[in-house]
């Protein structure tokens, strides 16, 4: 036993010995990372995870690739063959990288339940819009750090507005993660990932779009299904099918359905029929070469006060 303990200590493991009738040996956390022992499944899982982590936008890309090269180099031949056989390409998205130190600071605030104070580069109109402006310093009670679609988001509670807020981490300029303590809350639905999906859809229910409709598409179910996303397709006959689907607005839903390039019969609701009428009128003006400046909507806009995406006067 003592020889085994001495060997572990030589390898870098910290082993504490306790004397007495109830004594024994206990493995402790060390100041340095000692050699790790993985079974075959763990070793393959680590290499695959490191390969995917290189595209995480978490500022650890170079370190992940170095770690992958180190692990693969010392893997037995049988495991290298297993890893090499998993031939996949992790698609990199054009995302702003996030400093790993920022992720660590945010995570520390979440664990300690301490407010974050930060400046925020706000983008007009929504979470993923393009026009930018730096807002006044903000505070939030961070509850979750969520990775989705190549980006990192903080889901936090705004005590002043008494509502949940979502912030993109790459737009946060952190001032402090050691603010006032707060009590933990549960996001609506209890699932941070589902809550974030719901916010992107413009609703509070992760399983439902705010605008849903049922239509008859004059195309086979086999043709519609690959493009139905999360919609439900029910065959009617060889040339038509029933499609239940949704979107964040009625005009958006009409435009999405128009991409099928075939006849559409609206079953319900009437709001979708009106959206199709508006879309058709806009398309007729475009086809006729009518100037956008002379369109009714443009004339209405000229007669109204100019506002930004939040409804505030410019």
ABEGO torsion letter per residue (X at the ends): XAAAAAAAAAAGBBBBBBBEAABEBBBBBBABBBBBBBBAAAAAAAAAAAAAAAAAGAGAAAAAAAAAAAAAAABBAAAAAAAAABBBBBBBBBBBBBBAAAAAAAAAAAAAGBBBBBBBBBBBGEAABABBBBBBBBBBBBABBBBBGGBBBBBBBBAAAGBBBBBBAAABBBABABBBBBBBBBBBGGBAAAAAAAAAAGBABAABBABBBBBBBBBBAAAAAAAAEABBBBBABAABBBBBBBBABAAAAAAAAAAAGBBBBBAOBAAAAAAAAAAAAAAAAAAAGBBAAABAAAAAAAABBBBBAAGBBX
